[in-house]
C-alpha cells in the first residue's frame, strides 16, 4: 500500500459551462494505492477550487469541489483484463495509472449544472436586466399588452382621467 499526496495543475477547464475548475487551477490528490489480486485499487479524494457564475444573476462565484475516487486498474494479462471489455475497466499501462478521465467524469457529475450564489437569489429583471438583489424594492415596469398599445397612446393626451371621467 502506498499513500500519495500530490497537487497538479488542471491542463484545461474541467466541469460544466457555468462552473468548473479553471485551466491551470490546482487539483489536490490524496490517494491510497493498494495492490490487489487483479490490479491496483486506487481510492481517495480529489479536491479543487472552482470558479463560475450564478445561473440566476450571473454574479461571479467560487466554491470548492471534493470528490471520492475508487477505481481498479487491472494488471496486464489478469483475469479481469481478459474477461471485461476495454471500456469497462481501467488498465495499468507501463505500471502507471491515468486518472485524468476519471477526475473529469467525477467532477462533472459533482458540480451543479446551474449554480446559484444564494438559494434565495432573485436573479435578473426580465425587462431591463438589472440584478434584482440590488434593485429598489418597488422595481417594476408598466408593461402594456401590444394589442392595446395604440389605444393607450390615443388616451394619453385626451383629457380623460384614469377612472374614466373627463377632465375639466
HELIX and SHEET records of a PDB file:
HELIX    1   1 UNK A   79  UNK A   83  1                                   5    
HELIX    2   2 UNK A  100  UNK A  110  1                                  11    
HELIX    3   3 UNK A  149  UNK A  155  1                                   7    
SHEET    1   A 5 UNK A   2  UNK A   9  0                                        
SHEET    2   A 5 UNK A  26  UNK A  36 -1                                        
SHEET    3   A 5 UNK A  39  UNK A  53 -1                                        
SHEET    4   A 5 UNK A  19  UNK A  21 -1                                        
SHEET    5   A 5 UNK A  14  UNK A  15 -1                                        
SHEET    1   B 5 UNK A   2  UNK A   9  0                                        
SHEET    2   B 5 UNK A  26  UNK A  36 -1                                        
SHEET    3   B 5 UNK A  39  UNK A  53 -1                                        
SHEET    4   B 5 UNK A  60  UNK A  74 -1                                        
SHEET    5   B 5 UNK A  90  UNK A  91  1                                        
END                                                                             
